[in-house]
Amino acid sequence: MAETLGSLCDKLTIIKMKQWHSEDEIRLNSLAIQEKQLQEEINEFENAAISGKIPREKLTFASNKVYKQEEFDMELDTDKPYKNFQDRINVHKDQLTSLLKMLQKEGKSVHVYGASTKGNTILQWCGIDNRLVDVAAERNPEVMSCDLAGSPLRYLALQRNNC
C-alpha cells in the first residue's frame, strides 16, 4: 500500500465531484466502479492501520502540518481573531440596520432579493424583518409563498420577465 489515507480520500472526493457534475450514464457507471474500488482500498487501509501494519507517518495528512503552523501563526488557538471578527461583523450589522432605518424614515421601500440560507442568516443576525424590509423576492419556485425562516417576511414570486 503505497498511498496515504489523505491521498485516497482526495481521490474519492474527486470521483464524487465528477459524479455530481455528470449526467452521462456511461461515465456515471464508470465512476461508480472507481468509487467502489477506491472505497475498498480505503477500507483495506483502515483495517491495516487498526492492526498496526501501516507506519504512523502514512496515517496523517502532510498538509495538516503546514496548516497547523499557519493556524498557530494566525493565533487561531486564541480568542483574538474570533473577537476581531465579532467586532467587525457587529459594525456591519449596525451600519446595515441604520441604513434600513434611514431609508424607512425617508419613505422608501426596501426589498431583498435572493434571500437564500446565507441571506436569511444575515437578516436574522441583524434583526431585520418586515418592520424594515417590505418583501423578500426569490425566483426559486420551491419557496414561493413561504415564510422566510425565523422571520415574518414572505417571499414574493418573481417571474423571469419582471426582474
DSSP file (Angstrom, degrees, kcal/mol; ACC not computed):
  #  RESIDUE AA STRUCTURE BP1 BP2  ACC     N-H-->O    O-->H-N    N-H-->O    O-->H-N    TCO  KAPPA ALPHA  PHI   PSI    X-CA   Y-CA   Z-CA
    1    1 A M              0   0    0      0, 0.0    40,-0.0     0, 0.0     0, 0.0   0.000 360.0 360.0 360.0 105.2    0.0    0.0    0.0
    2    2 A A        +     0   0    0      2,-0.1     2,-0.1     0, 0.0     0, 0.0   0.650 360.0  78.7 -91.8 -17.4    1.9    3.0   -1.3
    3    3 A E  S    S-     0   0    0      1,-0.1     2,-0.2     2,-0.0    55,-0.0  -0.442  72.8-122.4 -94.8 166.0   -0.6    5.8   -0.7
    4    4 A T     >  -     0   0    0     -2,-0.1     4,-1.9     1,-0.1     5,-0.2  -0.615  29.2-111.2 -96.0 163.6   -1.6    7.7    2.4
    5    5 A L  H  > S+     0   0    0     53,-1.4     4,-2.5    -2,-0.2     5,-0.2   0.880 118.4  57.7 -60.4 -36.9   -5.1    7.8    3.7
    6    6 A G  H  > S+     0   0    0     52,-0.3     4,-2.4     1,-0.2    -1,-0.2   0.910 105.6  47.5 -61.0 -43.8   -5.2   11.5    2.7
    7    7 A S  H  > S+     0   0    0      2,-0.2     4,-2.1     1,-0.2    -1,-0.2   0.875 112.0  50.7 -68.2 -35.1   -4.4   10.8   -1.0
    8    8 A L  H  X S+     0   0    0     -4,-1.9     4,-2.2     2,-0.2    -2,-0.2   0.918 111.4  47.6 -65.7 -42.6   -7.0    8.1   -1.1
    9    9 A C  H  X S+     0   0    0     -4,-2.5     4,-2.4     2,-0.2    -2,-0.2   0.885 109.5  53.8 -65.3 -38.7   -9.6   10.5    0.4
   10   10 A D  H  X S+     0   0    0     -4,-2.4     4,-2.1     2,-0.2    -1,-0.2   0.927 109.0  48.7 -59.8 -44.8   -8.6   13.2   -2.1
   11   11 A K  H  X S+     0   0    0     -4,-2.1     4,-2.2     1,-0.2    -2,-0.2   0.903 110.2  50.9 -62.7 -41.2   -9.2   10.7   -5.0
   12   12 A L  H  X S+     0   0    0     -4,-2.2     4,-2.5     1,-0.2    -1,-0.2   0.896 108.5  52.4 -64.0 -39.3  -12.6    9.7   -3.5
   13   13 A T  H  X S+     0   0    0     -4,-2.4     4,-2.3     2,-0.2    -1,-0.2   0.908 108.5  50.4 -61.7 -42.5  -13.5   13.4   -3.3
   14   14 A I  H  X S+     0   0    0     -4,-2.1     4,-2.4     2,-0.2    -2,-0.2   0.910 110.3  49.6 -63.3 -42.5  -12.6   14.0   -7.0
   15   15 A I  H  X S+     0   0    0     -4,-2.2     4,-2.4     1,-0.2    -2,-0.2   0.929 110.5  50.4 -62.6 -44.1  -14.7   11.0   -8.0
   16   16 A K  H  X S+     0   0    0     -4,-2.5     4,-2.3     1,-0.2    -2,-0.2   0.892 110.3  49.9 -61.3 -40.0  -17.7   12.3   -6.0
   17   17 A M  H  X S+     0   0    0     -4,-2.3     4,-1.9     2,-0.2    -1,-0.2   0.909 109.9  50.5 -65.5 -41.3  -17.3   15.7   -7.6
   18   18 A K  H  < S+     0   0    0     -4,-2.4     4,-0.4     1,-0.2    -2,-0.2   0.902 110.7  49.8 -62.9 -39.9  -17.2   14.2  -11.1
   19   19 A Q  H >< S+     0   0    0     -4,-2.4     3,-1.1     1,-0.2    -2,-0.2   0.919 109.0  52.3 -63.3 -42.7  -20.4   12.2  -10.3
   20   20 A W  H 3< S+     0   0    0     -4,-2.3    -1,-0.2     1,-0.2    -2,-0.2   0.866 114.6  41.7 -60.8 -37.4  -22.1   15.3   -9.1
   21   21 A H  T 3< S+     0   0    0     -4,-1.9     2,-0.4    -5,-0.1    -1,-0.2   0.353 101.2  86.0 -96.2   6.1  -21.3   17.2  -12.3
   22   22 A S    <   +     0   0    0     -3,-1.1    -4,-0.0    -4,-0.4     0, 0.0  -0.856  36.6 171.8-112.7 143.9  -22.0   14.4  -14.7
   23   23 A E        +     0   0    0     -2,-0.4     2,-0.5     5,-0.0    -1,-0.1   0.392  49.6 113.3-118.8  -5.0  -25.3   13.3  -16.4
   24   24 A D     >  -     0   0    0      1,-0.2     4,-2.7     2,-0.0     5,-0.2  -0.592  58.3-151.2 -74.2 118.1  -23.7   10.8  -18.8
   25   25 A E  H  > S+     0   0    0     -2,-0.5     4,-2.2     1,-0.2     5,-0.2   0.866  94.1  50.7 -60.6 -40.5  -24.9    7.4  -17.8
   26   26 A I  H  > S+     0   0    0      2,-0.2     4,-2.2     1,-0.2    -1,-0.2   0.931 113.0  46.0 -64.2 -45.4  -21.8    5.6  -19.1
   27   27 A R  H  > S+     0   0    0      1,-0.2     4,-2.6     2,-0.2    -2,-0.2   0.901 111.4  52.4 -64.2 -40.4  -19.5    8.0  -17.3
   28   28 A L  H  X S+     0   0    0     -4,-2.7     4,-2.1     2,-0.2    -1,-0.2   0.893 109.0  49.8 -63.6 -39.3  -21.6    7.6  -14.1
   29   29 A N  H  X S+     0   0    0     -4,-2.2     4,-1.9     2,-0.2    -1,-0.2   0.916 111.6  48.6 -64.0 -42.9  -21.3    3.8  -14.3
   30   30 A S  H  X S+     0   0    0     -4,-2.2     4,-2.2     1,-0.2    -2,-0.2   0.910 112.0  48.8 -62.9 -42.6  -17.5    4.0  -14.7
   31   31 A L  H  X S+     0   0    0     -4,-2.6     4,-2.9     1,-0.2    -1,-0.2   0.859 107.4  55.7 -66.4 -34.9  -17.2    6.5  -11.8
   32   32 A A  H  X S+     0   0    0     -4,-2.1     4,-2.3     2,-0.2    -1,-0.2   0.900 108.4  48.0 -64.2 -39.7  -19.4    4.2   -9.6
   33   33 A I  H  X S+     0   0    0     -4,-1.9     4,-2.4     2,-0.2    -2,-0.2   0.928 113.0  48.0 -64.3 -45.3  -17.0    1.3  -10.3
   34   34 A Q  H  X S+     0   0    0     -4,-2.2     4,-2.7     1,-0.2     5,-0.2   0.904 111.1  51.5 -61.3 -41.5  -14.0    3.6   -9.5
   35   35 A E  H  X S+     0   0    0     -4,-2.9     4,-2.8     2,-0.2    -2,-0.2   0.925 110.1  48.5 -62.0 -44.8  -15.7    4.7   -6.3
   36   36 A K  H  X S+     0   0    0     -4,-2.3     4,-2.2     2,-0.2    -2,-0.2   0.923 113.0  47.5 -62.3 -45.0  -16.4    1.1   -5.2
   37   37 A Q  H  X S+     0   0    0     -4,-2.4     4,-2.0     1,-0.2    -1,-0.2   0.915 114.1  46.9 -62.7 -43.1  -12.7    0.1   -5.9
   38   38 A L  H  X S+     0   0    0     -4,-2.7     4,-2.5     2,-0.2    -2,-0.2   0.893 110.2  52.4 -67.4 -39.6  -11.4    3.2   -4.1
   39   39 A Q  H  X S+     0   0    0     -4,-2.8     4,-2.5     1,-0.2    -1,-0.2   0.893 108.8  51.2 -63.7 -38.0  -13.7    2.6   -1.1
   40   40 A E  H  X S+     0   0    0     -4,-2.2     4,-2.4     2,-0.2    -1,-0.2   0.901 110.0  49.8 -63.3 -40.6  -12.5   -1.0   -0.9
   41   41 A E  H  X S+     0   0    0     -4,-2.0     4,-2.4     2,-0.2    -2,-0.2   0.892 110.6  49.7 -65.2 -39.6   -8.9    0.3   -0.9
   42   42 A I  H  X S+     0   0    0     -4,-2.5     4,-2.7     2,-0.2    -2,-0.2   0.916 110.4  50.2 -64.2 -42.8   -9.7    2.8    1.9
   43   43 A N  H  X S+     0   0    0     -4,-2.5     4,-2.5     2,-0.2    -2,-0.2   0.908 110.8  49.3 -62.0 -41.7  -11.3    0.1    3.9
   44   44 A E  H  X S+     0   0    0     -4,-2.4     4,-2.6     2,-0.2    -1,-0.2   0.911 110.8  50.8 -61.5 -43.0   -8.2   -2.1    3.5
   45   45 A F  H  X S+     0   0    0     -4,-2.4     4,-2.5     2,-0.2    -2,-0.2   0.934 110.9  48.2 -59.6 -47.6   -6.1    0.8    4.5
   46   46 A E  H  X S+     0   0    0     -4,-2.7     4,-2.6     1,-0.2    -2,-0.2   0.907 111.7  49.2 -62.5 -42.6   -8.2    1.4    7.7
   47   47 A N  H  X S+     0   0    0     -4,-2.5     4,-1.9     1,-0.2    -1,-0.2   0.907 112.3  48.4 -62.9 -41.4   -8.1   -2.3    8.6
   48   48 A A  H  <>S+     0   0    0     -4,-2.6     5,-2.8     2,-0.2     6,-0.6   0.877 111.5  50.5 -65.9 -37.1   -4.3   -2.3    8.1
   49   49 A A  H ><5S+     0   0    0     -4,-2.5     3,-1.2     3,-0.2    -2,-0.2   0.921 109.5  50.0 -66.0 -43.4   -4.0    0.8   10.2
   50   50 A I  H 3<5S+     0   0    0     -4,-2.6    -1,-0.2     1,-0.3    -2,-0.2   0.879 110.7  49.7 -62.7 -37.8   -6.1   -0.7   13.0
   51   51 A S  T 3<5S-     0   0    0     -4,-1.9    -1,-0.3    -5,-0.2    -2,-0.2   0.457 118.1-112.9 -83.4   0.7   -3.9   -3.8   13.0
   52   52 A G  T < 5S+     0   0    0     -3,-1.2    -3,-0.2    -4,-0.3    -2,-0.1   0.670  81.0 124.1  82.1  17.5   -0.7   -1.7   13.2
   53   53 A K      < +     0   0    0     -5,-2.8    -4,-0.2    -6,-0.2    -5,-0.1   0.468  56.8  74.1 -89.4  -1.9    0.5   -2.7    9.7
   54   54 A I  S    S-     0   0    0     -6,-0.6     5,-0.1    -5,-0.2    -2,-0.0  -0.940  86.6-114.8-116.8 131.8    0.8    0.9    8.5
   55   55 A P    >   -     0   0    0      0, 0.0     3,-1.6     0, 0.0     4,-0.3  -0.300  27.4-117.6 -62.1 147.0    3.6    3.3    9.6
   56   56 A R  G >  S+     0   0    0      1,-0.3     3,-1.9     2,-0.2     4,-0.4   0.835 110.4  62.8 -54.5 -39.2    2.4    6.3   11.6
   57   57 A E  G 3  S+     0   0    0      1,-0.3     3,-0.5     2,-0.2    -1,-0.3   0.732  99.2  55.9 -65.1 -19.9    3.6    8.9    9.0
   58   58 A K  G <  S+     0   0    0     -3,-1.6   -53,-1.4     1,-0.2   -52,-0.3   0.536  97.7  64.9 -85.9  -5.6    1.2    7.4    6.5
   59   59 A L  S <  S+     0   0    0     -3,-1.9     2,-0.3    -4,-0.3    -1,-0.2   0.580  95.0  65.6 -92.0 -10.6   -1.8    8.0    8.8
   60   60 A T  S    S-     0   0    0     -3,-0.5     2,-0.5    -4,-0.4   -54,-0.2  -0.798  85.3-113.4-112.5 155.1   -1.5   11.8    8.8
   61   61 A F    >>  -     0   0    0     -2,-0.3     3,-1.0     1,-0.2     4,-0.7  -0.742  18.8-145.7 -82.5 125.2   -2.1   14.3    6.1
   62   62 A A  H >> S+     0   0    0     -2,-0.5     3,-0.9     1,-0.3     4,-0.8   0.873  99.1  59.6 -59.2 -36.1    1.2   16.1    5.3
   63   63 A S  H 3> S+     0   0    0      1,-0.2     4,-2.4     2,-0.2     3,-0.3   0.778  91.3  69.5 -65.9 -24.9   -0.7   19.3    4.5
   64   64 A N  H <> S+     0   0    0     -3,-1.0     4,-2.8     1,-0.2    -1,-0.2   0.871  93.5  56.8 -60.6 -35.5   -2.1   19.3    8.1
   65   65 A K  H <X S+     0   0    0     -3,-0.9     4,-1.4    -4,-0.7    -1,-0.2   0.887 108.6  46.5 -63.0 -38.4    1.4   20.0    9.4
   66   66 A V  H  X S+     0   0    0     -4,-0.8     4,-2.3    -3,-0.3    -2,-0.2   0.935 113.6  47.8 -67.7 -46.9    1.5   23.1    7.2
   67   67 A Y  H  X S+     0   0    0     -4,-2.4     4,-3.4     1,-0.2     5,-0.3   0.889 106.6  57.0 -64.0 -38.9   -1.9   24.3    8.2
   68   68 A K  H  X S+     0   0    0     -4,-2.8     4,-2.1     1,-0.2    -1,-0.2   0.909 109.4  45.6 -60.1 -40.3   -1.3   23.8   11.9
   69   69 A Q  H  X S+     0   0    0     -4,-1.4     4,-2.8     2,-0.2    -1,-0.2   0.927 114.3  48.1 -67.5 -43.8    1.7   26.1   11.7
   70   70 A E  H  X S+     0   0    0     -4,-2.3     4,-1.9     1,-0.2    -2,-0.2   0.913 112.0  49.9 -62.0 -41.9   -0.3   28.7    9.7
   71   71 A E  H  <>S+     0   0    0     -4,-3.4     5,-2.7     2,-0.2     6,-0.4   0.897 111.5  48.6 -63.4 -39.9   -3.1   28.4   12.2
   72   72 A F  H ><5S+     0   0    0     -4,-2.1     3,-1.6    -5,-0.3    -2,-0.2   0.926 110.1  51.3 -64.1 -44.9   -0.7   28.9   15.1
   73   73 A D  H 3<5S+     0   0    0     -4,-2.8    -1,-0.2     1,-0.3    -2,-0.2   0.833 109.3  50.9 -61.8 -32.1    0.8   32.0   13.3
   74   74 A M  T 3<5S-     0   0    0     -4,-1.9    -1,-0.3    -5,-0.2    -2,-0.2   0.422 113.8-121.4 -84.7   1.4   -2.6   33.4   12.9
   75   75 A E  T X 5 +     0   0    0     -3,-1.6     3,-1.7    -4,-0.2    -3,-0.2   0.816  59.7 151.6  62.8  34.3   -3.3   32.9   16.6
   76   76 A L  T 3 < +     0   0    0     -5,-2.7    -4,-0.2     1,-0.3    -1,-0.1   0.597  64.5  68.1 -71.3  -8.9   -6.3   30.7   15.9
   77   77 A D  T 3  S+     0   0    0     -6,-0.4    -1,-0.3    -5,-0.2     2,-0.2   0.348  99.5  60.8 -88.5   5.9   -5.6   28.9   19.1
   78   78 A T  S <  S-     0   0    0     -3,-1.7     4,-0.4    -6,-0.0     0, 0.0  -0.731  90.2-114.3-122.4 174.1   -6.6   32.1   21.0
   79   79 A D  S  > S+     0   0    0     -2,-0.2     4,-2.7     1,-0.2     5,-0.3   0.621  92.6  93.2 -80.3 -13.9   -9.8   34.2   21.2
   80   80 A K  H  > S+     0   0    0      1,-0.2     4,-2.4     2,-0.2     5,-0.2   0.887  85.3  41.0 -53.9 -54.5   -8.1   37.1   19.5
   81   81 A P  H  > S+     0   0    0      0, 0.0     4,-2.1     0, 0.0    -1,-0.2   0.856 117.2  49.9 -66.9 -30.5   -9.1   36.5   15.8
   82   82 A Y  H  > S+     0   0    0     -4,-0.4     4,-2.5    -3,-0.2    -2,-0.2   0.867 110.4  49.3 -73.8 -36.2  -12.6   35.5   16.7
   83   83 A K  H  X S+     0   0    0     -4,-2.7     4,-2.6     2,-0.2    -1,-0.2   0.909 111.0  50.6 -66.4 -42.4  -13.1   38.6   18.8
   84   84 A N  H  X S+     0   0    0     -4,-2.4     4,-2.3    -5,-0.3    -2,-0.2   0.916 111.1  48.8 -60.6 -43.0  -11.8   40.7   16.0
   85   85 A F  H  X S+     0   0    0     -4,-2.1     4,-2.6     2,-0.2     5,-0.3   0.934 110.6  50.6 -61.8 -46.4  -14.2   39.0   13.6
   86   86 A Q  H  X S+     0   0    0     -4,-2.5     4,-2.1     1,-0.2    -2,-0.2   0.912 110.1  50.2 -58.0 -44.1  -17.1   39.6   16.0
   87   87 A D  H  X S+     0   0    0     -4,-2.6     4,-1.7     1,-0.2    -1,-0.2   0.913 111.1  49.1 -60.9 -43.2  -16.2   43.2   16.3
   88   88 A R  H  X S+     0   0    0     -4,-2.3     4,-2.0     1,-0.2    -2,-0.2   0.914 112.0  46.7 -65.5 -43.3  -16.1   43.7   12.5
   89   89 A I  H  X S+     0   0    0     -4,-2.6     4,-2.5     1,-0.2    -1,-0.2   0.837 107.8  57.3 -72.2 -28.3  -19.5   42.0   11.9
   90   90 A N  H  X S+     0   0    0     -4,-2.1     4,-2.4    -5,-0.3    -1,-0.2   0.903 106.3  50.2 -64.0 -39.1  -21.1   44.0   14.7
   91   91 A V  H  X S+     0   0    0     -4,-1.7     4,-2.5     2,-0.2    -2,-0.2   0.933 112.0  47.2 -62.8 -46.0  -20.0   47.2   12.9
   92   92 A H  H  X S+     0   0    0     -4,-2.0     4,-2.7     2,-0.2     5,-0.2   0.895 110.6  52.8 -63.3 -39.8  -21.5   45.9    9.6
   93   93 A K  H  X S+     0   0    0     -4,-2.5     4,-2.5     2,-0.2     5,-0.3   0.941 111.3  45.9 -59.8 -48.2  -24.7   44.9   11.5
   94   94 A D  H  X S+     0   0    0     -4,-2.4     4,-2.2     1,-0.2    -2,-0.2   0.898 113.4  49.6 -62.8 -41.7  -25.1   48.4   12.9
   95   95 A Q  H  X S+     0   0    0     -4,-2.5     4,-2.2     2,-0.2    -2,-0.2   0.919 112.7  47.2 -64.6 -43.3  -24.3   50.0    9.6
   96   96 A L  H  X S+     0   0    0     -4,-2.7     4,-2.3     2,-0.2    -2,-0.2   0.940 114.0  45.0 -66.1 -47.5  -26.9   47.9    7.7
   97   97 A T  H  X S+     0   0    0     -4,-2.5     4,-2.2    -5,-0.2    -1,-0.2   0.875 112.7  52.4 -66.8 -35.0  -29.7   48.4   10.3
   98   98 A S  H  X S+     0   0    0     -4,-2.2     4,-2.3    -5,-0.3    -1,-0.2   0.920 109.6  49.5 -63.5 -43.1  -29.0   52.1   10.4
   99   99 A L  H  X S+     0   0    0     -4,-2.2     4,-2.6     1,-0.2    -2,-0.2   0.928 111.2  48.7 -61.3 -45.8  -29.2   52.4    6.7
  100  100 A L  H  X S+     0   0    0     -4,-2.3     4,-2.2     1,-0.2    -1,-0.2   0.897 111.7  49.3 -63.8 -39.9  -32.5   50.5    6.6
  101  101 A K  H  X S+     0   0    0     -4,-2.2     4,-2.1     2,-0.2    -1,-0.2   0.886 111.3  50.0 -65.7 -38.4  -34.0   52.7    9.3
  102  102 A M  H  X S+     0   0    0     -4,-2.3     4,-1.7     2,-0.2    -2,-0.2   0.928 111.0  48.6 -65.2 -45.1  -32.9   55.8    7.5
  103  103 A L  H  <>S+     0   0    0     -4,-2.6     5,-2.5     1,-0.2    -2,-0.2   0.892 110.6  51.6 -62.2 -39.0  -34.4   54.6    4.2
  104  104 A Q  H ><5S+     0   0    0     -4,-2.2     3,-1.6     1,-0.2    -1,-0.2   0.907 107.6  51.7 -64.2 -42.1  -37.6   53.8    6.0
  105  105 A K  H 3<5S+     0   0    0     -4,-2.1    -1,-0.2     1,-0.3    -2,-0.2   0.822 105.9  56.1 -63.1 -31.3  -37.8   57.3    7.5
  106  106 A E  T 3<5S-     0   0    0     -4,-1.7    -1,-0.3    -5,-0.1    -2,-0.2   0.450 120.8-112.3 -80.0   0.6  -37.3   58.7    4.0
  107  107 A G  T < 5 +     0   0    0     -3,-1.6    -3,-0.2     1,-0.3     2,-0.2   0.642  67.5 146.9  81.0  14.9  -40.4   56.7    3.0
  108  108 A K      < -     0   0    0     -5,-2.5     2,-0.4    -6,-0.2    -1,-0.3  -0.546  46.1-127.1 -86.2 151.5  -38.5   54.4    0.7
  109  109 A S        -     0   0    0     -2,-0.2     2,-0.5    24,-0.0    24,-0.1  -0.817  19.7-152.4 -98.3 134.8  -39.5   50.7    0.2
  110  110 A V        +     0   0    0     -2,-0.4    24,-2.8    22,-0.1    25,-1.0  -0.928  14.2 179.2-114.0 128.4  -36.8   48.1    0.8
  111  111 A H  E     -a  135   0A   0     -2,-0.5     2,-0.4    23,-0.2    25,-0.2  -0.960  14.9-149.6-122.2 143.2  -36.9   44.7   -1.0
  112  112 A V  E     -a  136   0A   0     23,-2.3    25,-3.9    -2,-0.4     2,-0.4  -0.913  11.6-153.4-110.5 142.9  -34.3   41.9   -0.6
  113  113 A Y  E     +a  137   0A   0     -2,-0.4    25,-0.2    23,-0.2     3,-0.2  -0.940  69.5  11.4-118.6 136.3  -33.6   39.6   -3.5
  114  114 A G        -     0   0    0     23,-2.7     2,-2.6    -2,-0.4     5,-0.2   0.957  65.5-173.7  70.0  52.0  -32.3   36.0   -3.3
  115  115 A A        +     0   0    0     22,-0.6    -1,-0.2    -3,-0.3    23,-0.0  -0.408  23.2 162.6 -79.5  67.3  -32.8   35.6    0.5
  116  116 A S     >  -     0   0    0     -2,-2.6     4,-3.3    -3,-0.2     5,-0.3   0.097  60.0 -73.8 -71.3-169.6  -31.2   32.2    0.5
  117  117 A T  H  > S+     0   0    0      2,-0.2     4,-2.1     1,-0.2     5,-0.1   0.927 136.3  44.5 -56.2 -47.1  -29.8   30.4    3.5
  118  118 A K  H  > S+     0   0    0      2,-0.2     4,-1.9     1,-0.2    -1,-0.2   0.932 115.6  47.4 -65.3 -44.5  -26.9   32.8    3.8
  119  119 A G  H  > S+     0   0    0     -5,-0.2     4,-2.3     1,-0.2    -2,-0.2   0.902 111.9  50.0 -62.9 -40.8  -29.0   35.9    3.1
  120  120 A N  H  X S+     0   0    0     -4,-3.3     4,-2.6     1,-0.2    -1,-0.2   0.865 106.3  56.1 -66.8 -35.9  -31.6   34.7    5.7
  121  121 A T  H  X S+     0   0    0     -4,-2.1     4,-2.7    -5,-0.3    -1,-0.2   0.913 108.6  47.8 -60.6 -42.5  -28.9   34.2    8.2
  122  122 A I  H  X S+     0   0    0     -4,-1.9     4,-2.4     2,-0.2     6,-0.2   0.924 110.6  51.4 -64.7 -44.5  -27.8   37.8    7.8
  123  123 A L  H  X>S+     0   0    0     -4,-2.3     5,-2.8     1,-0.2     4,-0.6   0.934 113.8  43.9 -58.7 -45.7  -31.3   39.0    8.1
  124  124 A Q  H ><5S+     0   0    0     -4,-2.6     3,-1.0     3,-0.2    -2,-0.2   0.918 111.8  52.8 -66.5 -43.1  -31.9   37.1   11.3
  125  125 A W  H 3<5S+     0   0    0     -4,-2.7    -1,-0.2     1,-0.3    -2,-0.2   0.893 113.8  43.6 -58.4 -39.9  -28.5   38.1   12.8
  126  126 A C  H 3<5S-     0   0    0     -4,-2.4    -1,-0.3    -5,-0.2    -2,-0.2   0.508 111.8-119.3 -85.8  -4.1  -29.3   41.8   12.1
  127  127 A G  T <<5 +     0   0    0     -3,-1.0     2,-0.6    -4,-0.6    -3,-0.2   0.810  56.4 160.3  70.7  29.0  -32.8   41.5   13.4
  128  128 A I      < +     0   0    0     -5,-2.8    -1,-0.2    -6,-0.2     2,-0.2  -0.748   7.7 139.8 -89.9 123.1  -34.2   42.6   10.0
  129  129 A D    >>  -     0   0    0     -2,-0.6     4,-2.4    -3,-0.1     3,-2.0  -0.609  69.4 -52.7-141.1-158.4  -37.8   41.6    9.5
  130  130 A N  T 34 S+     0   0    0      1,-0.3    -2,-0.1     2,-0.2    21,-0.0   0.539 123.9  69.4 -69.1  -4.0  -41.0   43.1    8.0
  131  131 A R  T 34 S+     0   0    0      1,-0.1    -1,-0.3     3,-0.0     3,-0.1   0.754 117.6  20.9 -78.5 -24.1  -40.6   46.2   10.1
  132  132 A L  T <4 S+     0   0    0     -3,-2.0     2,-0.4     1,-0.2    -2,-0.2   0.638 125.9  49.0-114.7 -23.7  -37.5   47.2    7.9
  133  133 A V     <  -     0   0    0     -4,-2.4    -1,-0.2     1,-0.1   -22,-0.2  -0.973  60.6-158.7-124.2 132.8  -38.0   45.2    4.7
  134  134 A D  S    S-     0   0    0    -24,-2.8     2,-0.3    -2,-0.4    20,-0.2   0.877  71.1  -8.0 -78.7 -38.0  -41.2   45.1    2.8
  135  135 A V  E     -a  111   0A   0    -25,-1.0   -23,-2.3    18,-0.1     2,-0.5  -0.996  52.3-133.9-159.0 152.0  -40.6   41.9    0.8
  136  136 A A  E     -ab 112 155A   0     18,-1.7    20,-2.9    -2,-0.3     2,-0.3  -0.963  28.0-152.8-109.4 121.4  -38.1   39.2    0.0
  137  137 A A  E     +ab 113 156A   0    -25,-3.9   -23,-2.7    -2,-0.5   -22,-0.6  -0.747  19.5 169.4 -98.9 143.1  -38.0   38.3   -3.7
  138  138 A E  E     - b   0 157A   0     18,-1.9    20,-1.6    -2,-0.3    -2,-0.0  -0.993  31.8-157.8-153.1 141.3  -37.0   34.9   -5.0
  139  139 A R        +     0   0    0     -2,-0.3    -1,-0.1    18,-0.2     5,-0.1   0.694  65.3 106.4 -90.1 -22.3  -37.1   33.0   -8.3
  140  140 A N    >   -     0   0    0      1,-0.2     3,-1.5     3,-0.1     4,-0.4  -0.433  60.8-153.6 -64.6 115.1  -36.9   29.5   -6.8
  141  141 A P  G >  S+     0   0    0      0, 0.0     3,-0.6     0, 0.0    -1,-0.2   0.720  87.5  69.5 -64.6 -20.0  -40.4   28.1   -7.2
  142  142 A E  G 3  S+     0   0    0      1,-0.2    -2,-0.1     3,-0.0    -3,-0.0   0.715 104.7  39.9 -71.7 -19.3  -40.0   25.8   -4.2
  143  143 A V  G X  S+     0   0    0     -3,-1.5     3,-1.8     3,-0.1    12,-0.3   0.398  82.3 129.0-110.2   2.8  -40.0   28.7   -1.8
  144  144 A M  T <  S+     0   0    0     -3,-0.6     3,-0.1    -4,-0.4    12,-0.1  -0.315  80.6   9.6 -60.3 140.4  -42.7   30.8   -3.3
  145  145 A S  T 3  S+     0   0    0     10,-0.5     2,-0.3     1,-0.2    -1,-0.3   0.659 102.5 127.1  62.2  20.0  -45.4   31.9   -0.9
  146  146 A C    <   -     0   0    0     -3,-1.8     9,-2.0     1,-0.0    -1,-0.2  -0.713  64.7-110.5 -99.9 155.3  -43.3   30.6    2.0
  147  147 A D  B     -C  154   0B   0     -2,-0.3     2,-0.5     7,-0.2     7,-0.2  -0.582  35.8-108.4 -76.8 148.0  -42.4   32.5    5.1
  148  148 A L    >   -     0   0    0      5,-2.9     3,-2.2     3,-0.3     5,-0.2  -0.678  49.4 -97.6 -74.9 126.6  -38.7   33.4    5.4
  149  149 A A  T 3  S+     0   0    0     -2,-0.5    -1,-0.1     1,-0.3   -25,-0.1  -0.160 104.7   5.1 -51.7 130.4  -37.4   31.1    8.2
  150  150 A G  T 3  S+     0   0    0      1,-0.2    -1,-0.3    -3,-0.0    -2,-0.0   0.606 120.9  80.9  74.5  11.7  -37.3   32.9   11.5
  151  151 A S  S <  S-     0   0    0     -3,-2.2    -3,-0.3     2,-0.2    -1,-0.2  -0.995  78.2-129.2-148.8 148.7  -39.0   36.0   10.1
  152  152 A P  S    S+     0   0    0      0, 0.0   -23,-0.1     0, 0.0    -3,-0.1   0.450  74.5 117.7 -77.4   2.4  -42.5   37.2    9.3
  153  153 A L        -     0   0    0     -5,-0.2    -5,-2.9    -4,-0.1     2,-0.4  -0.397  53.7-151.2 -65.8 145.6  -41.2   38.2    5.9
  154  154 A R  B     -C  147   0B   0    -20,-0.2   -18,-1.7    -7,-0.2     2,-0.2  -0.908  16.8-110.5-118.4 150.4  -42.8   36.4    3.0
  155  155 A Y  E     -b  136   0A   0     -9,-2.0     2,-0.5    -2,-0.4   -10,-0.5  -0.531  21.5-144.1 -76.6 142.3  -41.3   35.6   -0.4
  156  156 A L  E     -b  137   0A   0    -20,-2.9   -18,-1.9    -2,-0.2     2,-0.3  -0.935  22.9-122.6-103.1 126.9  -42.6   37.4   -3.5
  157  157 A A  E     -b  138   0A   0     -2,-0.5     2,-0.5   -20,-0.2   -18,-0.2  -0.540  27.3-158.0 -71.5 128.0  -42.7   35.2   -6.5
  158  158 A L        -     0   0    0    -20,-1.6     2,-0.3    -2,-0.3     5,-0.1  -0.907   3.7-151.2-108.8 134.1  -40.6   36.7   -9.4
  159  159 A Q    >   -     0   0    0     -2,-0.5     3,-1.7     1,-0.1     4,-0.1  -0.709  30.0-112.9 -95.1 155.4  -41.1   35.8  -13.0
  160  160 A R  G >  S+     0   0    0     -2,-0.3     3,-0.9     1,-0.3    -1,-0.1   0.819 114.3  56.1 -57.7 -31.7  -38.1   36.0  -15.3
  161  161 A N  G 3  S+     0   0    0      1,-0.2    -1,-0.3     2,-0.1    -3,-0.0   0.538 102.5  53.8 -84.2  -4.6  -39.7   38.9  -17.2
  162  162 A N  G <         0   0    0     -3,-1.7    -1,-0.2     1,-0.1    -2,-0.2   0.136 360.0 360.0-116.1  24.4  -40.2   41.2  -14.2
  163  163 A C    <         0   0    0     -3,-0.9    -1,-0.1    -4,-0.1    -2,-0.1   0.382 360.0 360.0-104.9 360.0  -36.6   41.2  -12.9
